[in-house]
Amino acid sequence: MNKDKYKRKFPPKKINFLTKKSASNFLSLQNKVSFDKITLFLGCGVSKSVGLPDWYGFLKNICNSFFNHWFFGIKEKKLKPSIPPDNLSIAFTEDIYNFFDNQSELVKKFLSTDLVILAQQIKNCIRPIDWDYLIHKSLYPNGEILYDSNLLISLVKLVIILKNNLSAVINYNFDDAFESNLRKENVKFNTISDEYDLIDKNKLNIFHPHGYLPFSGGRKCKRMIISEVDYQNLSNTPLSRENNVQLSFLFNSTCIFIGLSMADPNLRRLLRIASSYSNKIHFTFINKEPKEDLFYTMNHALFDKDLEQMRVKVIRYPLINDDKDPFKFLPLLLEYLKNGIEDNNFIWK
């Protein structure tokens, strides 16, 4: 092949919206996906793309519903502000998030605290059956799910083209938006969300280490990782199936993190363990602000350098000022990754 056939200006024109470092990391990833075993790790950004709440929005829905029930009990003189409820019944969720507008500032103050601890405090106050009900209503607040998004469409296309190299998918989301899109494209998959679920070597195995709650059919796992005790139990059982599965793929494949902030303490702990014993390099797509000031520049630089210590290369793509799709560059990059597998010179054309 004539090496001068394509002008090799760097970064390539197709990805000139990336910094040189991010562009270099993207090209390194494109090279990896052509020959190495790949594992996809999916975070709440994937589910958010179809209109579901992100982690903050999900916990905010839980908090709003709980505090409005508490406020209602105070108003009816059945509860006191000085004594938290005990075995509270979650009876209503429709329009509850705007039910007591005069209490919104108070709820905001609670939401400014540690949300994982706050979730634990709320869980302590309500009946277990109502906790499950509240989780479902907070995850699907509109009573429906929109399954299509540019990100999910691009992601499924990537899964299809990677099928021979794709080891598995680790999905930290509770919902089934990803699975529903695979089903539409007739991709055979096997969902694993409990310790007794079996791996199917003839299908794409999708692990839900934090729990699985599809829109229809109820919870498909014994526990869901939401509150402080849930996270503590996860950290205190290093040999659990959830942790071992993730470590196995971190040790033995190139992992691509999509829709994750990379701030989850358990994931970071696993990455540090893996980086001490394995030379595998991983990649993450993280957004950056449209206009970065000095703080964002320095903060991102510190954050990315720390990830590099864990053998994770960062591809930072810019957000755009578009309310409908501020993350439009992410599905575009996944599309380019897919096209690069089909044509090694695609990115340079």
Buried (B, 14 or more C-beta within 10 A) or exposed (E): EEEEEEEEEEBBEBBEBBBEBBBBBBBBBBEBBEEBBBBBBBBBBBBBBBBBBBBEBBBBBBBBBBBBBBBBBBEEEEBEEEEEBEEBEBEEBEEBBEBBEEBEEEBEEBBEEEBBEBBBBBBEBBBEEBBBBBBBBBBBBEEEBEBBBBBBBBBBBBBBBBEEBBBBBBBBBBBBBBBBBBBEEEBEBBBBBBEEBEEEEEEBBBBBBBBBBBBEEEBBBEBBBBBBBBBEEBEEEEEBBBBEBBBBBBBBBBBBBBBBBBEBEBBBBBBEBBBEEBEBBBBBBBBBEEEBEEEEEEEBEEBBEBBBEBBBBBBBBBBEEEEEBBBBBBBBBBBBBBBBBEEEEBBBE
